[in-house]
Amino acid sequence: QVQLVESGGGLVQPGGSLRLSCVASGSIFSIYVMGWYRQAPGKRRELVATIASGAGTNYADSMKGRFTISRDNAKSTVYLQMNSLKPEDTAVYYCNAYNSAAGGHFWGQGTLVTVSS
């Protein structure tokens, strides 16, 4: 079973940038589709982006052009580079690992991103 630990959240001003990291352990990282999701206060958790082992990516429409997901299989790490941040990007960001044969979805504990002046 894979364990996920996120880092990199914090307070940033509108228009600023942050890079989130998620380190995986306990399983073979390359078998998982990795993703980032977020949950804002009072809202449902939503997809931000996913990246397959072969590096194919998928983004939510509102994140295209501002956010970039990437992975380093040698470091068992997935990243989320967030640029041009807006107050509405404020949320807890969760790392996700998915593989149906390995048990489905696994989640990290989340890291808080606050965009405010």
Backbone as CSV, one residue per row, in Angstrom:
resi,resn,N_x,N_y,N_z,CA_x,CA_y,CA_z,C_x,C_y,C_z
1,GLN,0.846,-1.181,0.000,0.000,0.000,0.000,0.889,1.241,0.000
2,VAL,0.553,2.184,-0.861,1.379,3.374,-0.994,1.006,4.409,0.056
3,GLN,1.997,5.098,0.582,1.794,6.223,1.485,2.255,7.508,0.784
4,LEU,1.511,8.576,0.999,1.760,9.832,0.294,1.922,10.962,1.301
5,VAL,2.940,11.779,1.105,3.175,12.924,1.984,3.386,14.167,1.127
6,GLU,2.483,15.134,1.316,2.561,16.382,0.560,3.361,17.430,1.321
7,SER,3.904,18.379,0.587,4.564,19.537,1.176,4.521,20.683,0.179
8,GLY,4.830,21.887,0.672,4.943,23.038,-0.211,3.819,24.033,-0.135
9,GLY,2.787,23.734,0.638,1.696,24.687,0.764,2.108,25.883,1.599
10,GLY,1.241,26.887,1.619,1.519,28.080,2.405,0.694,29.252,1.950
11,LEU,1.092,30.427,2.414,0.405,31.679,2.080,1.144,32.367,0.937
12,VAL,0.406,32.758,-0.070,1.001,33.435,-1.222,0.065,34.550,-1.670
13,GLN,0.638,35.614,-2.198,-0.179,36.728,-2.681,-0.774,36.404,-4.045
14,PRO,-1.893,37.018,-4.372,-2.462,36.832,-5.722,-1.432,37.144,-6.805
15,GLY,-1.402,36.294,-7.817,-0.419,36.430,-8.881,0.872,35.692,-8.619
16,GLY,1.047,35.191,-7.417,2.263,34.490,-7.042,2.259,33.030,-7.485
17,SER,3.329,32.338,-7.098,3.529,30.938,-7.478,3.881,30.090,-6.264
18,LEU,3.543,28.824,-6.357,3.940,27.814,-5.374,4.187,26.515,-6.118
19,ARG,5.068,25.684,-5.550,5.237,24.338,-6.065,4.978,23.341,-4.947
20,LEU,4.004,22.488,-5.175,3.692,21.417,-4.242,4.456,20.160,-4.638
21,SER,4.834,19.391,-3.620,5.495,18.118,-3.842,4.755,17.023,-3.084
22,CYS,4.815,15.830,-3.603,4.211,14.672,-2.946,5.161,13.498,-3.128
23,VAL,5.658,13.005,-2.006,6.571,11.871,-2.037,5.804,10.604,-1.674
24,ALA,5.978,9.580,-2.486,5.315,8.302,-2.272,6.301,7.277,-1.723
25,SER,5.784,6.384,-0.898,6.605,5.300,-0.360,5.731,4.073,-0.157
26,GLY,6.369,2.939,-0.018,5.657,1.719,0.313,5.187,0.890,-0.862
27,SER,5.408,1.382,-2.074,4.968,0.634,-3.243,5.750,1.112,-4.458
28,ILE,5.526,0.473,-5.572,6.222,0.847,-6.802,5.541,2.063,-7.403
29,PHE,6.212,3.190,-7.359,5.601,4.466,-7.735,5.118,4.469,-9.177
30,SER,5.867,3.849,-10.064,5.570,3.981,-11.487,4.282,3.296,-11.919
31,ILE,3.686,2.453,-11.083,2.458,1.775,-11.495,1.224,2.643,-11.294
32,TYR,1.382,3.766,-10.614,0.239,4.591,-10.258,0.057,5.772,-11.195
33,VAL,-1.204,6.048,-11.491,-1.561,7.357,-12.021,-1.581,8.296,-10.827
34,MET,-0.824,9.359,-10.900,-0.738,10.311,-9.799,-1.582,11.540,-10.119
35,GLY,-2.123,12.130,-9.067,-2.962,13.291,-9.289,-2.958,14.252,-8.123
36,TRP,-3.429,15.438,-8.408,-3.684,16.440,-7.386,-5.165,16.806,-7.434
37,TYR,-5.765,16.872,-6.269,-7.131,17.317,-6.100,-7.119,18.445,-5.072
38,ARG,-8.200,19.188,-5.010,-8.277,20.234,-3.993,-9.690,20.342,-3.454
39,GLN,-9.772,20.855,-2.236,-11.074,21.056,-1.605,-11.072,22.398,-0.898
40,ALA,-11.894,23.294,-1.389,-12.045,24.602,-0.778,-13.091,24.526,0.325
41,PRO,-13.056,25.462,1.259,-14.028,25.444,2.357,-15.458,25.434,1.845
42,GLY,-16.241,24.494,2.323,-17.640,24.410,1.953,-17.912,23.842,0.582
43,LYS,-16.860,23.346,-0.091,-17.040,22.807,-1.439,-16.595,21.360,-1.500
44,ARG,-16.993,20.698,-2.588,-16.588,19.319,-2.793,-15.151,19.256,-3.304
45,ARG,-14.522,18.123,-3.063,-13.174,17.906,-3.593,-13.252,17.837,-5.116
46,GLU,-12.308,18.502,-5.783,-12.324,18.533,-7.238,-10.955,18.183,-7.800
47,LEU,-10.974,17.671,-9.017,-9.741,17.327,-9.714,-8.981,18.588,-10.092
48,VAL,-7.660,18.547,-9.904,-6.787,19.598,-10.418,-6.079,19.081,-11.665
49,ALA,-5.366,17.969,-11.513,-4.616,17.408,-12.643,-4.187,15.986,-12.320
50,THR,-3.990,15.192,-13.362,-3.432,13.858,-13.201,-2.303,13.656,-14.197
51,ILE,-1.436,12.691,-13.859,-0.337,12.347,-14.744,-0.109,10.847,-14.682
52,ALA,-0.074,10.236,-15.852,0.139,8.801,-15.944,1.632,8.476,-15.851
53,SER,1.906,7.193,-15.726,3.298,6.780,-15.597,4.123,7.188,-16.811
54,GLY,3.489,7.167,-17.973,4.165,7.578,-19.194,4.161,9.069,-19.407
55,ALA,3.678,9.819,-18.401,3.707,11.281,-18.372,2.582,11.947,-19.146
56,GLY,1.583,11.190,-19.601,0.410,11.836,-20.163,-0.345,12.574,-19.075
57,THR,-0.800,13.783,-19.368,-1.420,14.620,-18.352,-2.861,14.975,-18.694
58,ASN,-3.593,15.335,-17.647,-4.976,15.768,-17.788,-5.202,16.873,-16.764
59,TYR,-5.857,17.962,-17.191,-6.090,19.102,-16.310,-7.561,19.479,-16.282
60,ALA,-7.992,19.968,-15.116,-9.284,20.629,-15.070,-9.193,21.915,-15.882
61,ASP,-10.285,22.266,-16.526,-10.261,23.411,-17.450,-9.773,24.695,-16.777
62,SER,-10.171,24.920,-15.542,-9.828,26.177,-14.876,-8.355,26.264,-14.499
63,MET,-7.644,25.140,-14.564,-6.234,25.114,-14.205,-5.309,25.117,-15.425
64,LYS,-5.871,24.854,-16.589,-5.030,24.787,-17.789,-4.320,26.108,-18.025
65,GLY,-3.031,26.016,-18.309,-2.243,27.205,-18.586,-1.643,27.854,-17.362
66,ARG,-2.145,27.526,-16.177,-1.604,28.099,-14.939,-0.873,27.069,-14.098
67,PHE,-1.380,25.832,-14.119,-0.808,24.771,-13.296,-0.118,23.744,-14.194
68,THR,0.971,23.167,-13.674,1.676,22.116,-14.399,1.991,20.967,-13.455
69,ILE,1.537,19.781,-13.834,1.832,18.592,-13.058,3.003,17.861,-13.712
70,SER,3.875,17.299,-12.886,5.004,16.528,-13.394,5.358,15.451,-12.375
71,ARG,6.132,14.489,-12.819,6.528,13.420,-11.913,7.967,13.022,-12.185
72,ASP,8.620,12.555,-11.131,9.968,12.013,-11.221,9.898,10.607,-10.641
73,ASN,9.824,9.625,-11.517,9.664,8.249,-11.046,10.866,7.781,-10.236
74,ALA,12.045,8.285,-10.550,13.254,7.888,-9.803,13.207,8.390,-8.361
75,LYS,12.506,9.499,-8.132,12.392,10.063,-6.785,11.045,9.761,-6.143
76,SER,10.201,9.018,-6.859,8.852,8.683,-6.348,8.102,9.941,-5.923
77,THR,8.178,10.947,-6.747,7.631,12.248,-6.388,6.807,12.815,-7.534
78,VAL,5.696,13.422,-7.171,4.882,14.161,-8.135,4.833,15.611,-7.671
79,TYR,4.840,16.508,-8.643,4.866,17.939,-8.350,3.655,18.632,-8.955
80,LEU,3.312,19.765,-8.375,2.308,20.643,-8.971,2.857,22.063,-8.905
81,GLN,3.229,22.584,-10.062,3.669,23.974,-10.164,2.445,24.842,-10.422
82,MET,2.215,25.792,-9.543,1.044,26.654,-9.633,1.492,28.095,-9.834
83,ASN,1.090,28.677,-10.936,1.434,30.055,-11.267,0.170,30.904,-11.368
84,SER,0.367,32.217,-11.317,-0.759,33.158,-11.449,-1.901,32.790,-10.505
85,LEU,-1.548,32.558,-9.270,-2.538,32.095,-8.303,-3.581,33.172,-8.013
86,LYS,-4.790,32.704,-7.779,-5.932,33.565,-7.513,-6.512,33.229,-6.144
87,PRO,-7.214,34.164,-5.525,-7.836,33.849,-4.229,-8.721,32.605,-4.280
88,GLU,-9.372,32.374,-5.408,-10.246,31.203,-5.512,-9.477,29.887,-5.611
89,ASP,-8.148,29.949,-5.703,-7.336,28.738,-5.646,-7.076,28.300,-4.206
90,THR,-7.507,29.099,-3.245,-7.342,28.742,-1.841,-8.085,27.446,-1.540
91,ALA,-7.359,26.464,-1.012,-7.939,25.145,-0.755,-6.887,24.268,-0.086
92,VAL,-7.341,23.143,0.411,-6.429,22.071,0.792,-6.185,21.228,-0.454
93,TYR,-4.927,21.037,-0.771,-4.537,20.271,-1.950,-4.092,18.880,-1.518
94,TYR,-4.677,17.887,-2.177,-4.425,16.493,-1.827,-3.714,15.777,-2.969
95,CYS,-2.726,14.996,-2.599,-2.060,14.112,-3.545,-2.837,12.798,-3.615
96,ASN,-2.935,12.233,-4.809,-3.672,10.992,-5.018,-2.847,10.034,-5.864
97,ALA,-2.926,8.765,-5.508,-2.319,7.705,-6.313,-3.415,6.706,-6.657
98,TYR,-3.483,6.323,-7.934,-4.534,5.396,-8.360,-3.966,4.266,-9.198
99,ASN,-4.371,3.060,-8.814,-4.117,1.870,-9.617,-5.158,0.855,-9.204
100,SER,-5.995,0.445,-10.134,-7.134,-0.416,-9.790,-6.680,-1.763,-9.252
101,ALA,-5.583,-2.288,-9.788,-5.114,-3.609,-9.348,-4.401,-3.545,-7.999
102,ALA,-3.953,-2.358,-7.634,-3.194,-2.193,-6.391,-4.053,-1.715,-5.234
103,GLY,-5.369,-1.611,-5.454,-6.235,-1.236,-4.349,-7.031,0.030,-4.543
104,GLY,-6.912,0.639,-5.717,-7.744,1.802,-5.997,-7.050,3.111,-5.690
105,HIS,-7.758,4.006,-5.009,-7.264,5.334,-4.713,-6.608,5.399,-3.341
106,PHE,-5.499,6.125,-3.280,-4.817,6.411,-2.025,-4.595,7.907,-1.937
107,TRP,-4.707,8.438,-0.705,-4.672,9.883,-0.511,-3.613,10.285,0.499
108,GLY,-3.032,11.465,0.275,-2.193,12.083,1.281,-3.039,12.843,2.286
109,GLN,-2.382,13.484,3.234,-3.095,14.183,4.305,-3.508,15.594,3.896
110,GLY,-2.965,16.082,2.814,-3.327,17.404,2.308,-2.367,18.485,2.770
111,THR,-2.267,19.514,1.951,-1.462,20.686,2.301,-2.272,21.929,1.934
112,LEU,-2.297,22.889,2.841,-3.146,24.072,2.677,-2.432,25.131,1.855
113,VAL,-3.142,25.615,0.844,-2.680,26.745,0.039,-3.649,27.893,0.254
114,THR,-3.121,29.023,0.681,-3.939,30.213,0.900,-3.422,31.330,0.016
115,VAL,-4.306,31.847,-0.833,-3.941,32.947,-1.735,-4.666,34.191,-1.248
116,SER,-3.888,35.115,-0.711,-4.481,36.302,-0.110,-3.444,37.409,-0.018
117,SER,-3.938,38.641,-0.121,-3.057,39.786,0.046,-3.082,40.268,1.490
